Amino acid sequence: MRLQKFISRAGYCSRRHAEELIVNGKVTVNGQIVTQLGTKIDPEKDKVTVEGNLVSVEENLVYIALNKPEGYVTSCSHPGEKIVLELVDISQRVYPVGRLDKDSTGLLLLTNDGKLHLKLTHPSFDHEKEYLVTVAQPIPRGALHSLEKGLNILGTKTRRARVKRVSDIRFKIILKEGRNRQIRRMVQKVGNRVTDLKRIRISNIRLGGLPEGKWRHLDETEKKHLIEYVPK
């Protein structure tokens, strides 16, 4: 198997990013740095590390829901910061699906299913993500309407969202995109400030009563829906 394909299937990153890592000398095979694209390996015999991390294509696929606390970075490695993988105590190496800001809390998916990971994080995957948002000042109806119909941030207009008021300072919003700090930027655009942001649903998977900092395996219904829902 080609080295970049192996790294991608392991769920470490996309194949294109794997190629960049190889060219930049960040990948070793059996302890030797490999920079030649197209290098072939034996997945059952060769030991591959990427940026110092041992990677492998897991036979036992796991799918996890985590309630991320505030202050944890959604990353596999971030020197000087607490990372979400510290909260999950299993033998398999898993990878976060997408991102959740350090200051945000709530539902985060992790898996070692490389194919599913790449599909879930691809911009073309049109899944819903629902958030509970608390803001600093009472938010008027007009501002909620602006959030719903879309706002210009980061150079382009956000896609139409679904918004439901919960109280004067709290609302739920459902997005089908995930730009960098999108909700915080949108709320700032309408003259307010987010004080608390919690993701409560991804597709059919709900946070429910999962305690903060705890995780669980997805049940069979959740896994089946997610795997079937993701385009092949």
N, C-alpha and C positions, 0 to 999 in steps of 0.2 A: 504494500500500500504506500502511496506517496505520502511523504512526511506531513505536508500541509493539510492533506485530507485527514490523516490520522488525528492531528491536533484539533481540527474542526469537529470531527466526529466525537472526540472526547468532550466537546462542549466548552473548551477553553476560550475559543474566540472564533470569528468567521475565518473562512479559508483565506480571504484576501489579507486579513490582519496576520494570520499565521505566516503567510509568505513574507510580510514585512519583518516579522520577528526573526525568521530564518535568515534573511538577508542581513539583518542588523546584528547577527551573532548571538541571539538570545536563546537559541535552541541547541541542546546537546543530544547526541545519540550514543548511548553506552559511554558517557563521560567525555565525548569528543564534540567540540563545536562544529555544527554543520551550517554552511551558508549557501550551499548549492540547491536551488529550487529543483524539484523533481526527484530528489533523493528518495529511494524506496527503503522501507523498513519492514521487518516482520513483527506485527503487533503482539504476537505471542512470546517473542524472545527478546526483542530489543527494548532497552530502557530509555525513555524519552523524557527530558525535562525542558520546561519552558520558563524562562526567567527564574530559574532555580526551583521550580515546582514540578514534581513528578506527575505526569499525566498518563491516563490510561482510559481505554474504552471499557466501561463497566458492563458486565453481563447482567448484574442485578440492578435494574433501573429503579430509582426512587424518586418520588414526587412529594415535596414537603411544602406546607404552609407555615409561615413564621409570622408572629406578631412582633414586628420590629419596634424596639424602644427608641426614644430620642437619644441622639448622641452616638449612634452606630453608623458606620459608613457602609454603603452597599457595594462591597468590593471583596475580592479574594485576597488582596494584599494592599495595605496602605500604612506604611511605617508611621508610627506615632499616633495612630488612631485605633479605636476599637472597631472591629469589623463584624459583620453579621454572622460569619462562619463560626465565630467564637461561641455563638449561642446554640449551635446545632451539634450534638454529640453523637455522631454515627461513624461507622467505619468507612463508608463510601465518601469520596470527595464529590461535593455538589457545588453548583454554581448559581448565583442569583439570576433570576430572570428579570431583566430590566433594572430600573433604579428607583430608589426612594430616598429623598433628600435626608441628609444627616439630621436635620431638625424636625423631620416628619416621622410619623409612627404608622403602624398598621400592617396590613397584609402584604407579604412578600413571598413569592414562590421561589423555590430552589429545586434543582434537579441535576442528575448526571446524564440525562437523556440529551445527548448533543444535538441530534436532529430536531427534537422538539424545542430545545432552547433557542436554536437559531431561528426557527419559524416564529416562535412567540415574540422574539425581539425584533423581527423584521418590520419595517414601517408599513408594509402592505397588509400585515395581520390586523384586522379591523375589530379587535375585541374591546369590550367595555371595561372601564375602570371607574369605580365609584368612590368618592371621597366625602368625608364629613369635615366641613370647614368652619372654624370659629374666627371671627374678625374682631378688630379692636373697637370699632364704632358701629352703631346700628346701620344696617345696609338697606337703602331704599329699594323699592320695587324696580325703579328704572335701572339701577346698577345691576340687579339680578338679571334683568332683561338683556342688558349689554353683554354680560357674561355668557348668556345663553346663545345669543346670535353670533358672537365672535368679536374678538378685538385684535388690533394690530400689535403684535409683540415680536421681537427678534426679527423684524423686517417683513413678516407676513401675517395674514389674518388667521386666527385660530379657527378650527372647524366648529360647526354648530354643536352646542352641548345641551344637556338636559339639566335643569336647575330646579330645586324644590326648597322653599324656605322651611326651616325648622323652628327658628325663633328670630328675634330682632338682630342677633349677632351670629346666627348659625344657619348654615344651609348645606344641602347635599348637591354635589355636581357629578355628572357622569360624562366622561370624556372618551373619545376613541383615538386619542393621540397622546404623546407624552414628551413634550418639549422640556428643556431644562428649566426647572422651577416654574413651570407653566402657570399653575394656579396662583402662586404668590405674585407673579408678574401681572396676571390678569386682575387680581384684586387691587394691586397697587395702581393699575391703570384707571380704575374707577374711584380712586381717592381713598382707599382704605388699606388696612394691613392685616395679614394673616397672623393670628396668635397661636393657632393650633390646627394642624392638618393631619388627618388620619385616613388612610385608605381602608375601606371596609369591604370591597369586593373587586375581584378580577374575573371577568367572564362569569361562569357559574359558581365560582368558589368564593365563599363568604368568610369574613373574619369571625363572625359569631361571637361566642363567649371565650375565645382563646385568650388566656391571660397574656399580658405584655411580657415579652422576653421568652415566651414558650413557643413550641412548635408541635406539629402533628403531621402524620402521613396523610395524604389525600385518600379519601375512601374510593372504593371501586367506581361508584357512580361519577364522582368528580373526575377521576382519571379518564374514564371512558369518554365522557363528554369532551374533555379538553383535547384528548388525542384525536377524536373524530372530528372535532370542530376546526382544528388547525388544518389549513389547506395542505394537500400533499405536495 
